[in-house]
Amino acid sequence: MGGDAAPAAPIMGALEAARDPAVDIIVVGPQDMVSREVDRGSARLRRGVVRGPRIVDAPELIDMAEHPVRAIRAKRRSSIVVGLGLVAAGEADAFVTAGNTGAAMAGAVFVLKRIEGIDRPALATPFPTTRGVCLLLDVGANADARAHNLVQFAIMGAAYAERALGMPEPRVGLLNIGEEESKGSLTTQEAYQLLRRSPVRFVGNVEGKDILEGAADVVVTDGFVGNVLIKFAKGVAANILGVVRSEIRASPLTTLLALGLMPVFGRVRRRLDYAEYGGAPLLGVNGVCIIAHGRSNARAIRNAIRVARASTEQDLVGGIRAGLPDLEPGAADQGLGRGVPSADSLSSEP
């Protein structure tokens, strides 16, 4: 029950998703507040919800600015902890939140635990390309990553792309400063060699420009670079749309001509709109956890629930587990990443 537009947007998105008779919704949050908003949201819908959502009380709130790990430890009756607990207990198949990103990641590690063999869970996000979308990870869970972490990210990303995004045999690329295998840091050079021997369909290094051209279906990097990349891309997209809007309004003639292009502009905006993609999956924990943007509207929440459903139905966690035994022995550093992610890495908004 988090996000900048809570409780209205999350509940309305949940109610819209509940129109599908195959979807059972559990809304977790302060019961009185949730009940009132469910009543208001149901009244606003043109068509009735098939059945009302189940409400689970979670009276404690985690603010967007709170320290993630401390908040999870102190507020065991928050919607994040309670909701993740429902997944861990088998009472829910997936968890969706637009609340504090770091707290959601820390809570997933504490409550759901890591998949055996995964050192560090990774946050992934669909990224628009000229061919559709690719999956970029990590985008904020791990500011630093070693070579074997990047290989694990690749296995998790490939499983998600195939099972949740419908990409058969997804092409996996390693984000680097050049295409040659000798380019990049020592970590990326080592990761290149490990990925060549991994079970994923590795297509080599990809540069930043290659992402936009759809050179790979899954692009792997550390959380620092990934987070900077997606925020820069959001800024560029907003800037370009702003420039186009300004030029259109520059004269009556251009404004008139633009009217004929409105359907095109609408399609472009939808392709660049984060709400179309729902949310970012946290890969590597024992359960489906989708973290939506803090500014998510009802449509974004509805799409996040759609993504969560697809991940559950296609057994995302099982797909990740299936890829791990094919790793070479000793590929994982048993001494790395056994605690929860660092406070710095948990503070980034995807």
C-alpha positions as CSV (number, residue, x, y, z in Angstrom):
1,M,0.0,0.0,0.0
2,G,2.7,2.4,-1.0
3,G,3.6,4.9,-3.7
4,D,3.2,8.6,-4.2
5,A,-0.5,8.2,-5.2
6,A,-1.4,5.7,-2.4
7,P,-3.9,4.5,-1.4
8,A,-6.1,5.6,-4.4
9,A,-3.8,4.4,-7.3
10,P,-2.8,1.0,-5.9
11,I,-6.3,0.1,-4.9
12,M,-7.9,1.3,-8.2
13,G,-5.2,-0.7,-10.1
14,A,-6.0,-3.7,-8.0
15,L,-9.7,-3.4,-8.6
16,E,-9.2,-3.0,-12.4
17,A,-7.0,-6.2,-12.3
18,A,-9.7,-8.0,-10.3
19,R,-12.1,-7.7,-13.3
20,D,-10.3,-10.7,-14.6
21,P,-12.1,-13.7,-13.0
22,A,-8.8,-15.6,-13.0
23,V,-7.1,-13.0,-10.7
24,D,-7.7,-13.1,-6.9
25,I,-6.5,-9.9,-5.2
26,I,-5.3,-9.4,-1.7
27,V,-4.9,-5.8,-0.6
28,V,-2.6,-5.3,2.3
29,G,-2.6,-2.1,4.4
30,P,-4.4,-0.3,7.2
31,Q,-7.8,-2.0,7.2
32,D,-10.1,1.0,7.7
33,M,-8.3,3.1,5.1
34,V,-8.2,0.3,2.6
35,S,-11.9,-0.6,3.1
36,R,-12.9,3.0,2.4
37,E,-10.8,3.3,-0.7
38,V,-12.1,0.0,-2.0
39,D,-15.6,1.2,-1.7
40,R,-14.8,4.5,-3.4
41,G,-12.9,2.7,-6.2
42,S,-15.6,0.2,-6.8
43,A,-18.2,3.0,-7.1
44,R,-16.0,4.7,-9.7
45,L,-15.6,1.7,-12.0
46,R,-18.1,1.6,-14.8
47,R,-18.3,-2.2,-14.7
48,G,-18.5,-4.0,-11.4
49,V,-15.5,-6.0,-10.0
50,V,-16.1,-9.7,-10.3
51,R,-15.5,-10.0,-6.5
52,G,-14.2,-7.7,-3.9
53,P,-10.6,-8.1,-2.8
54,R,-9.6,-9.7,0.4
55,I,-8.2,-7.2,2.8
56,V,-5.3,-8.0,5.2
57,D,-4.6,-5.5,7.9
58,A,-1.1,-4.0,8.1
59,P,-1.3,-0.8,10.2
60,E,2.3,0.3,10.1
61,L,3.6,2.5,7.2
62,I,7.1,2.7,5.8
63,D,7.7,6.2,4.4
64,M,9.5,6.5,1.1
65,A,12.4,8.3,2.8
66,E,13.0,5.8,5.6
67,H,16.2,3.7,5.8
68,P,15.2,0.4,4.1
69,V,16.8,-2.2,6.4
70,R,16.0,-0.4,9.6
71,A,12.3,0.1,8.6
72,I,11.9,-3.6,7.7
73,R,13.3,-4.7,11.0
74,A,11.3,-2.2,13.1
75,K,7.9,-2.4,11.3
76,R,7.0,-6.0,11.0
77,R,3.3,-5.1,10.6
78,S,3.9,-2.9,7.5
79,S,2.3,-3.8,4.2
80,I,5.6,-4.8,2.7
81,V,6.5,-7.3,5.4
82,V,3.0,-8.6,5.8
83,G,2.5,-9.0,2.0
84,L,5.8,-10.8,1.5
85,G,4.8,-13.0,4.5
86,L,1.7,-14.1,2.6
87,V,3.8,-15.1,-0.4
88,A,6.3,-17.0,1.9
89,A,3.4,-18.8,3.6
90,G,1.8,-19.8,0.3
91,E,-1.3,-17.7,0.8
92,A,-0.4,-15.5,-2.2
93,D,1.4,-16.3,-5.4
94,A,3.1,-12.9,-5.9
95,F,3.7,-9.5,-4.3
96,V,3.3,-6.1,-6.0
97,T,4.3,-2.8,-4.4
98,A,4.9,0.8,-5.4
99,G,6.3,1.6,-2.0
100,N,9.8,2.2,-0.7
101,T,12.0,0.3,-3.3
102,G,14.8,-0.4,-0.9
103,A,12.5,-1.6,1.8
104,A,10.8,-3.9,-0.7
105,M,14.1,-5.4,-1.8
106,A,15.3,-5.8,1.8
107,G,12.0,-7.3,2.9
108,A,12.1,-9.8,0.0
109,V,15.6,-10.9,1.0
110,F,14.6,-11.2,4.7
111,V,11.2,-12.8,4.2
112,L,11.3,-14.8,1.0
113,K,15.1,-15.6,1.2
114,R,17.4,-16.1,-1.7
115,I,17.1,-18.9,-4.2
116,E,19.7,-21.4,-3.3
117,G,22.8,-20.8,-5.4
118,I,22.0,-17.1,-5.9
119,D,24.4,-14.7,-4.1
120,R,22.7,-11.4,-4.9
121,P,19.1,-10.8,-6.2
122,A,18.9,-8.3,-9.0
123,L,16.3,-5.7,-10.1
124,A,15.3,-5.9,-13.7
125,T,13.3,-3.6,-15.9
126,P,12.0,-3.7,-19.5
127,F,13.8,-1.1,-21.7
128,P,12.2,0.2,-25.0
129,T,14.2,-0.6,-28.2
130,T,13.5,-0.2,-31.9
131,R,12.5,-3.9,-31.9
132,G,10.3,-3.8,-28.9
133,V,11.8,-4.2,-25.5
134,C,14.9,-5.7,-23.9
135,L,15.4,-6.6,-20.2
136,L,18.1,-4.6,-18.4
137,L,19.5,-5.8,-15.1
138,D,20.7,-5.0,-12.5
139,V,19.2,-1.5,-12.2
140,G,19.8,-0.7,-8.6
141,A,20.0,-3.7,-6.2
142,N,23.8,-4.0,-6.3
143,A,26.0,-1.0,-6.8
144,D,29.0,-3.4,-7.1
145,A,29.0,-6.8,-8.7
146,R,31.7,-9.4,-9.4
147,A,31.9,-11.5,-12.6
148,H,30.0,-14.5,-11.2
149,N,27.2,-12.2,-10.0
150,L,26.8,-10.9,-13.6
151,V,26.6,-14.5,-14.8
152,Q,23.8,-15.2,-12.3
153,F,22.1,-12.0,-13.4
154,A,22.2,-13.3,-17.0
155,I,20.6,-16.7,-16.0
156,M,17.8,-14.9,-14.0
157,G,17.2,-12.4,-16.8
158,A,17.0,-15.0,-19.4
159,A,14.5,-17.0,-17.4
160,Y,12.4,-13.9,-16.9
161,A,12.6,-12.8,-20.6
162,E,11.6,-16.3,-21.7
163,R,8.8,-17.0,-19.2
164,A,7.3,-13.6,-18.4
165,L,8.1,-11.6,-21.6
166,G,7.6,-14.5,-24.1
167,M,11.0,-14.4,-25.7
168,P,12.2,-17.9,-26.7
169,E,15.9,-18.5,-26.3
170,P,16.6,-14.8,-25.4
171,R,19.9,-13.3,-26.5
172,V,22.0,-12.1,-23.6
173,G,24.5,-9.3,-23.9
174,L,27.1,-7.9,-21.5
175,L,27.1,-4.0,-21.3
176,N,30.6,-2.8,-22.1
177,I,32.5,0.0,-23.7
178,G,33.3,-2.0,-26.8
179,E,32.4,-5.2,-28.6
180,E,35.8,-6.9,-28.3
181,E,36.2,-9.4,-25.5
182,S,39.3,-7.7,-24.3
183,K,37.5,-4.4,-23.7
184,G,36.2,-3.1,-20.3
185,S,37.2,-3.6,-16.7
186,L,38.8,-6.8,-15.3
187,T,35.4,-7.7,-14.0
188,T,33.6,-7.5,-17.3
189,Q,36.5,-9.3,-19.1
190,E,36.2,-12.2,-16.6
191,A,32.4,-12.1,-16.9
192,Y,32.7,-12.4,-20.7
193,Q,34.6,-15.6,-20.4
194,L,32.2,-17.0,-17.8
195,L,29.2,-16.1,-19.9
196,R,30.7,-17.9,-22.9
197,R,30.6,-21.1,-20.9
198,S,27.3,-20.5,-19.2
199,P,23.9,-22.0,-20.2
200,V,22.5,-18.7,-21.6
201,R,22.6,-17.7,-25.3
202,F,25.4,-15.2,-24.9
203,V,25.9,-12.8,-27.9
204,G,28.9,-10.9,-26.6
205,N,29.5,-7.4,-25.4
206,V,27.0,-4.7,-26.3
207,E,27.6,-0.9,-26.2
208,G,25.0,1.6,-25.0
209,K,23.9,2.4,-28.6
210,D,23.3,-1.3,-29.2
211,I,20.7,-1.5,-26.4
212,L,18.4,0.9,-28.3
213,E,18.9,-1.0,-31.5
214,G,17.7,-4.3,-29.9
215,A,21.1,-6.1,-30.2
216,A,20.2,-8.3,-27.2
217,D,17.0,-9.4,-25.4
218,V,18.7,-9.3,-22.0
219,V,21.5,-6.8,-21.1
220,V,23.5,-7.4,-18.0
221,T,25.4,-4.9,-15.9
222,D,26.0,-3.9,-12.3
223,G,23.4,-1.9,-10.4
224,F,25.3,1.3,-10.4
225,V,25.7,1.5,-14.2
226,G,22.2,0.2,-14.8
227,N,20.5,2.7,-12.5
228,V,22.4,5.6,-14.1
229,L,21.5,4.3,-17.5
230,I,17.7,4.1,-17.0
231,K,17.5,7.4,-15.3
232,F,19.5,9.1,-18.1
233,A,17.2,7.4,-20.6
234,K,14.1,8.7,-18.8
235,G,15.5,12.2,-18.9
236,V,16.4,12.0,-22.6
237,A,12.9,10.7,-23.5
238,A,11.2,13.5,-21.4
239,N,13.5,16.1,-23.0
240,I,12.8,15.0,-26.6
241,L,9.1,14.9,-26.0
242,G,9.3,18.4,-24.5
243,V,11.2,19.7,-27.4
244,V,8.8,18.2,-29.9
245,R,5.8,19.6,-28.0
246,S,7.5,23.1,-27.9
247,E,8.2,23.0,-31.7
248,I,4.6,21.9,-32.5
249,R,3.2,24.9,-30.6
250,A,5.6,27.3,-32.2
251,S,3.2,28.3,-35.0
252,P,-0.5,27.7,-36.0
253,L,0.7,25.8,-39.0
254,T,2.8,23.2,-37.1
255,T,0.0,22.9,-34.6
256,L,-2.5,22.1,-37.4
257,L,-0.1,19.6,-39.0
258,A,0.5,17.9,-35.7
259,L,-3.2,17.1,-35.4
260,G,-2.8,14.5,-38.1
261,L,0.1,12.9,-36.3
262,M,-1.6,12.6,-32.9
263,P,-2.2,8.8,-33.3
264,V,1.6,8.4,-34.0
265,F,2.5,10.6,-31.0
266,G,0.2,8.5,-28.9
267,R,1.9,5.2,-29.9
268,V,5.3,6.7,-29.3
269,R,4.3,7.9,-25.8
270,R,2.9,4.5,-24.9
271,R,6.1,2.8,-26.0
272,L,8.1,5.1,-23.7
273,D,5.7,5.1,-20.8
274,Y,6.9,3.1,-17.8
275,A,3.2,2.4,-16.8
276,E,2.9,0.2,-19.9
277,Y,5.5,-2.2,-18.5
278,G,4.1,-2.4,-14.9
279,G,7.0,-2.8,-12.7
280,A,10.5,-4.2,-12.1
281,P,10.9,-7.8,-11.0
282,L,13.3,-8.6,-8.2
283,L,14.9,-11.7,-9.4
284,G,16.7,-14.2,-7.2
285,V,14.3,-14.6,-4.3
286,N,12.0,-17.5,-3.5
287,G,8.9,-15.8,-4.8
288,V,7.6,-13.4,-7.4
289,C,8.1,-9.8,-6.2
290,I,7.3,-6.9,-8.6
291,I,8.4,-3.4,-7.6
292,A,6.4,-0.7,-9.4
293,H,7.6,2.9,-9.8
294,G,6.8,5.2,-6.9
295,R,4.8,7.5,-9.2
296,S,2.7,4.6,-10.5
297,N,-0.9,5.3,-11.5
298,A,-3.7,2.8,-11.5
299,R,-2.8,1.6,-15.0
300,A,0.8,0.9,-14.0
301,I,-0.4,-1.1,-10.9
302,R,-2.8,-3.1,-13.1
303,N,0.1,-3.9,-15.5
304,A,2.4,-4.8,-12.6
305,I,-0.2,-7.3,-11.5
306,R,-0.4,-8.7,-15.0
307,V,3.4,-9.1,-15.0
308,A,3.2,-10.8,-11.6
309,R,0.5,-13.2,-12.8
310,A,2.6,-14.1,-15.9
311,S,5.7,-14.7,-13.8
312,T,3.7,-17.0,-11.5
313,E,1.9,-19.0,-14.2
314,Q,5.2,-19.6,-16.1
315,D,7.0,-20.7,-12.9
316,L,9.7,-18.0,-13.0
317,V,11.4,-19.1,-9.8
318,G,11.5,-22.7,-11.1
319,G,13.1,-21.4,-14.3
320,I,15.8,-19.6,-12.5
321,R,16.5,-22.7,-10.3
322,A,16.7,-24.9,-13.5
323,G,19.5,-22.8,-14.9
324,L,21.7,-22.8,-11.9
325,P,23.0,-26.4,-11.9
326,D,24.5,-25.8,-15.4
327,L,27.0,-23.3,-13.9
328,E,30.6,-24.4,-13.7
329,P,31.6,-25.6,-10.2
330,G,33.2,-22.8,-8.2
331,A,31.5,-20.1,-10.3
332,A,30.0,-18.6,-7.2
333,D,32.0,-16.9,-4.5
334,Q,30.6,-18.4,-1.3
335,G,32.0,-15.6,0.8
336,L,30.2,-12.8,-1.1
337,G,26.8,-11.4,-0.8
338,R,25.5,-13.6,2.0
339,G,24.1,-10.6,4.0
340,V,21.3,-8.4,2.9
341,P,22.2,-5.9,0.2
342,S,23.9,-2.8,1.4
343,A,22.0,0.3,2.6
344,D,23.4,2.3,-0.3
345,S,22.3,-0.2,-2.9
346,L,18.8,-0.4,-1.3
347,S,18.2,3.3,-1.6
348,S,17.8,3.6,-5.4
349,E,14.4,4.2,-7.0
350,P,14.2,2.2,-10.3
